[in-house]
Amino acid sequence: MMRSERAVQTVKKTLWKNAEDKHLALSHCRTTPLEGLHLSPAQILMGRRPHTKLPVKISLLVPKPSSFHEVKRHFDMEKTKLTFCHDGVE
């Protein structure tokens, strides 16, 4: 299954489980760190952890921009892995 399909499936499942508060469900999806990068999509976009209903240390909410090169390198490596898996070993 492609990553985009998996992401859509995850969001749909989250929205279905949290039918009462869809905004909170989407907030949880946006603030969950990505595997291997340890940054959430919201952190990459805003440069800081967004406020959530979960308790968090105040020091973690201070803006700390992530390295653009680190994020780009992570996504390039993921793309290379997916291409290798898709094309197969020749």
C-alpha positions as CSV (number, residue, x, y, z in Angstrom):
1,M,0.0,0.0,0.0
2,M,1.3,3.4,-0.9
3,R,2.2,5.9,1.9
4,S,-0.4,8.4,0.6
5,E,-3.1,5.7,0.7
6,R,-2.0,4.7,4.2
7,A,-2.1,8.3,5.4
8,V,-5.7,8.7,4.1
9,Q,-6.7,5.5,5.8
10,T,-5.2,6.6,9.1
11,V,-7.0,10.0,9.0
12,K,-10.3,8.4,8.1
13,K,-10.0,5.9,10.9
14,T,-9.1,8.6,13.3
15,L,-12.0,10.8,12.2
16,W,-14.4,7.8,12.5
17,K,-13.2,7.0,16.0
18,N,-13.5,10.6,17.2
19,A,-16.8,11.5,15.6
20,E,-17.6,14.1,18.3
21,D,-14.6,16.3,17.9
22,K,-13.1,16.1,14.4
23,H,-10.8,19.1,14.9
24,L,-9.2,17.4,17.9
25,A,-8.7,14.2,15.9
26,L,-7.0,16.1,13.0
27,S,-4.9,18.0,15.6
28,H,-3.6,14.6,16.9
29,C,-2.7,13.5,13.3
30,R,-0.9,16.8,12.7
31,T,1.1,16.7,16.0
32,T,2.2,13.0,15.8
33,P,5.9,12.8,15.0
34,L,6.9,11.2,11.7
35,E,8.8,7.9,12.0
36,G,12.6,8.4,11.8
37,L,12.4,12.2,11.8
38,H,11.0,12.8,15.3
39,L,9.2,15.9,14.1
40,S,5.5,16.3,13.4
41,P,4.1,17.9,10.3
42,A,3.0,20.8,12.4
43,Q,6.6,21.2,13.8
44,I,8.0,21.2,10.3
45,L,5.5,23.9,9.3
46,M,5.6,26.2,12.3
47,G,9.0,25.5,13.8
48,R,7.6,24.6,17.2
49,R,5.3,22.2,18.9
50,P,1.7,23.3,18.8
51,H,-0.3,23.4,22.0
52,T,-2.4,20.3,22.5
53,K,-4.6,19.0,25.3
54,L,-1.7,16.7,26.4
55,P,0.5,18.0,29.2
56,V,3.9,19.2,27.9
57,K,6.9,21.1,29.3
58,I,6.8,24.8,28.5
59,S,10.4,24.6,27.2
60,L,9.3,22.3,24.4
61,L,6.8,25.0,23.2
62,V,9.6,27.5,22.5
63,P,10.2,27.9,18.7
64,K,13.2,26.0,17.6
65,P,13.4,25.8,13.8
66,S,14.2,22.4,12.3
67,S,17.0,22.1,9.8
68,F,15.6,22.3,6.3
69,H,18.5,20.1,5.1
70,E,17.7,17.5,7.7
71,V,14.1,17.3,6.8
72,K,14.8,17.3,3.0
73,R,17.5,14.5,3.5
74,H,14.9,12.4,5.5
75,F,12.3,12.7,2.7
76,D,14.9,12.0,0.0
77,M,16.0,8.9,1.8
78,E,12.4,7.7,2.1
79,K,11.8,8.4,-1.6
80,T,15.0,6.4,-2.4
81,K,13.8,3.5,-0.3
82,L,10.4,3.4,-1.8
83,T,11.8,3.6,-5.3
84,F,14.2,0.7,-4.6
85,C,11.4,-1.4,-3.1
86,H,9.1,-0.6,-6.0
87,D,11.6,-1.2,-8.8
88,G,13.0,-4.3,-7.1
89,V,16.6,-5.6,-7.2
90,E,18.0,-6.2,-10.7
